[in-house]
């Protein structure tokens, strides 16, 4: 079987594609996998690190406001469809699979025109623009949230499967904590970073400096790392080895597996990993996403007692610090939260996707 996986931009689109690729390879050893993505996101680094070949297209996302940049994005998209068509001719895939985001649009559009079996996976409760535009043309739309189907055309062929996770994410073994540390805080604001979260985390670290039992690893994101690292060093925190700031994590599952408390956005993939590992979390949803879907994701967990919800507007010098230190000190509350979040896990997602790939391809 020959499979093209198209993804790009942020880790939230790339991670499920890597999980699908791994599931295919584990169950169909002679499968050939080719990734197609954009030139500006994290896909080249993450896909390359996983050992898969990748081809790139020049694509850009659309701005939410009226902008001349949108004309450029549309021109690039039209050209990228032609480039994708040439890749399809060369590789001759049995199926083309996308995982949302603007980077997958040209390849899925070209494949649908040719009548090649197509599928897209939508992780979020509110489908993105590319998925909404393509849904009626594709053979299948895999969903994580059942409610997402209500926002797609009635002709769309949807199947609720959950979010696929890599074997590493599902069965990750934690790294040992530094000598003398008993608890770990893991924090991140997305692959590109979130300045308000970065500032709040630094305030938390200043308090953690007086707690030798706490190890804290923070991923500041590529875009905001230099500023965050400079502030981290100016505060004298770099002299404490158990407090660390890095730009990005390539071993997120193992780090999360060792965490006592996680501070993160409320993207669908992060929530799926938290649920699979049963980790207590403080969720800070991004306000800059389609349909405010991250807030809806976080609210569902908070209402079930499965996470603490803080909006960006609530972040100040103390709110995040209080929330994290309370979870670290209250083992009973943390245990209730860990049990509650496990109810959101969908361990059958990978198998359901693989079964449907076989149905769609007849192989």
N, C-alpha and C positions, 0 to 999 in steps of 0.2 A: 504494500500500500504506500502511495506517495501523498504526502500531506503538506500543504502550505498553511502556516500559522501567521496571521498578520496582527501586529500589535505595535504599540509605541507610546511615547510620551512619558507617563509616570509609571512607577512600579505597580500601581493598582491595575493597570491594563496588561503589564508584561508578566506579572507573577502568575495569573491564571493561565496564560498561554504556555508558560514553562511547565506548569502542572499538567496541562493537557498533553503536551509533548512527551513528558516523562511517562504518563499513563499509557500512551500509545506504544512507546518503545518497550516498556516493561511487558506488555501483553502481545505485541506484534513485533518480534525481534528484528525482522527484515524490513520494517517500515523505514521509508526515507522521509526525513523532515527538512523543510526549508522555511526559514522565517523571512518575512518581508515587513519592514518597518520604515520609520522616518529617519531623517538625518540629525534631528535636533534633540531627541530624547535620550533616555537611558538604555534603549533597547540594544544598541550595539555592545555596550559593556556587559549587560546582564546576560544577553543571549550568547555572546562570545564566551563568557565565563562558564556557561553551562555546556559548552562544547558543540553548539549547533551552528550551521552556516546561516548567514543572514544577508539579504539584499536590501538596499535602501532606496526609497523614493523621496523626492523633494516635496514635502507637504507641510502645511501650516494650519493651525486651528482658526476658526472664525471668532472674531471679537463679539462680545455680547452687545456692544453699542455700534451704532452706525460709524463705519470707519473705512477709509480708503484701503487699509490693509486687508479688508475682506475681499476686495476686488482681486488683489494679488493672490489671496488664498484660493479663490475660486479658479483663477487661471492655473495655478499650480496643481489643483485637484484634477482639472481636465487633462493636463499633461501627464499627471501621475497615473491616470487610468490607462492611458496608452502605454506607458512604461510597464505597468502591471500586466497588461495584455501580452507584451513581449515575454515577460517572465513566465506566464502561464503556458505560452507556446513552447518555450524551452524546457520547462520542468514537467509539464503534462500531469498535474496533480489529479488524484482521485477525489479529493475534497479540499475545499478552502475554508478555513476557520478563522474568524476574527474575535477579538475580545474587547471591542468598543474603542472609542476614541477616534479622532480624525485620521490617525495613521492607517487604520484598517479599511477606511472607506474605499480608496481606489481599487484595491485588490479584490475586495468582495464585490464591488460594482462590476468589474471586468469579468469575474468568474460567473456571476449571475447572468450576464449577457450571453455568455457562451453555453449556459446550461450545465456547468460543472456543479455538482452538489456543494451547497454552501450552508454554513451555520455561523452564528455569532453568539457569544456569551455576554450577558449583561449582568454585572455584579450588583448594581445599585437598585434602590427602590424606585428611583426616577430614571428612566432610560435616557442616555445621552443622545445628542443630535444625530450622530452617524447611525446609531441603531434605529432611531425613529424613522430616518429617511430610507433605510435599507430593509426594514423588517418585512414589508409586504413582498419584496422581491426574493427573499432568501428561503431556503428549504426549511430551516429551523432557527428559532430564537430560544436559546437556553437562558433561563432566568434563575436568579437567586431568590428574589422576592416575588411571590405570587401577585402582589398588587401591581407590579410593573406591567403586567399584561394589559391592564385597564388603560394604559397610556399609549398603547400601540395600535396600529390599524387592525380591524377585525379580521382581515385576511391573513394576518401574521400567524404562522404555525409555531406556537409557543410550547415549551416544556419546562416545568420547574424542576431544577436539578440541584440547586445549591451552588456553592463556590468550590471549585476543585482546588485541592491542596497537594503540594509535592509530598512525596514520602518523607523527605527531610522535615517538612513542616509538621506532618502528622505524627511522626515518631522521633522528633528531635530530642537529643540528649544534651543537657545543659553543660556549659563550661564550668569548671570549679571556680568558686569565688576566691578573690585574693585573700591571703592569710589574714585572719582576724575579722573578716567580714561575715556576717550572718544573713544579711538581707541585700537584695539588689533592686534598684530602681532603673528601669529602662524607659527612655523617653525619646520621642521623635515626632516631627511635625510634617512628615511627607518627604518624598525624595528631593524636592526643590527647597524645602525648608519653610518655616513660618516664623517671622520675626517676633511676633507677640508671644508665641510659645517659647521661643529661645530666651527672651528676656525673663519670662516667668520662671523658667527652669534655672537660670542663673541665680535668681533670688532663692529658690529652693536649695540649690547647692551651697549657698552661703550658710544656710542653717545646717545642712548635712555635714559641713566641715567640722562641727562639734560632735558628730556622731560616728565614732570610729568603726561601728558595726555595719555601716551602710556603704555599699559600693554603688555608684551611679554612672551609667553610660548614656550619653546623650548624642543623638545624631542630629546635627543642626541643619542639614540639607546643603546641597551644592551652592545655591544662590546666596545664602546668608552665612555661610561658614566663616569667612574671613572676619566679618564684623563680630560674630558671636565669639570666635576664638580670641579676638583681641580683647573683648570685654571680659572673657574668662580669665585671661592672663593678667589684665589690669586689676582684677579683684583678688589676685593672689591665689586663685584656685588651682592653677596649673602645678603648684608645688605639692599638691596632695594627690598621690598616685591613684587613690581609689575614686577620684572624681575625674571623668574623662569626657572630652568633647571631640567628636569626629564628624567628617562631612556626611558620610553615608555608610550604611551597614550592608555588606553582602552576605552575612551569615545571620540574618534576622531570626530565623526559627530557633537556632541554638541559643541566641541571646535571650529571646522571649521565654524559652523553656526554663531558663534559670532565674527569671525575674520574679520578685515578690509582688511588685506593683508596676504596671505599665501606664505611661502617659502618652497618649497619641491622638491623632485625628480619628474620625469615625467612618473611614472608608470601609467598604464592604469586605475587602480582603483582610484588613487588620482585624475587623470584628470576627471574621471566620477563624483566623488564627488564634485569637484570644479564646474563642469558644472551644476550639479543638484542644487547646492546652489548659483550659480552665484557669485563666489568669485574671486576677482583680485588676481593674483599670479605671483611670480617670480619662474620660473621653472629652475632647475639645473639638467639636465639629467645625470644619471649614465653612465660612459664610460665602465663599466664592465658588459655589458649585451649582450645577443645574438643579432647579427645583428645591434647593436647600435640603437635598436628600441626606446629607451627613447628619443633620440635626434629627431627621426622622429616624435614621438608624440608631443614633445614640439615645433618643427618647424611648425607643422600644426597649432597649436594654435597661435604662435607668428605671423605667416603670416596673420592670420585672425584678428589680433589686440586683441586677447583674453588672452594674457599672455606676460610677459617679459621673454626672453630666455637668460640665462647665462650658458656658459659651465664651467666645473671645471677649465680649463686653464685660464679663465678670472677672477677667484676669487682671489682677493688680499685684502688688508686692507680696500679698499674703494668701490669697484664696487658694492657689495651687499648692503652696507650701502646707497650709492647714489640711487640705484634703489628702495629700500624700502621706504626711506624717501621721494622720489619724489612722489610715489604713495599715501603715507599718506597725503601729502600736496596738491595734485592736485585732488580734488574731481571730476572734470569734466573728466579727463583722466581715473580715476578709474571707473567712471560710464560707460564710453564707453566699457571698458574692461569687466565689469560685464555683460553687455548686450551681448557682442560678445561671451563670453564663454558659455552662456546659450544655444546658438545654437548647441553646441556639446552634449547636454543632450539627453538621450534615455530612457524616462520614461516608455516605453512599454516593456523593456527588461524582467522584471520578468514575466509578463503575457505571453510573447512569449515562454519563457523557460517552464513554467508550461503547456501550451498547447501542446508543443512538448513532454514533459514527458508523458502526457496522450496518445498521438499518439503512442509513442514507446512502452508503456506498455499495451495499449488497455484497460486502466482502467480510 
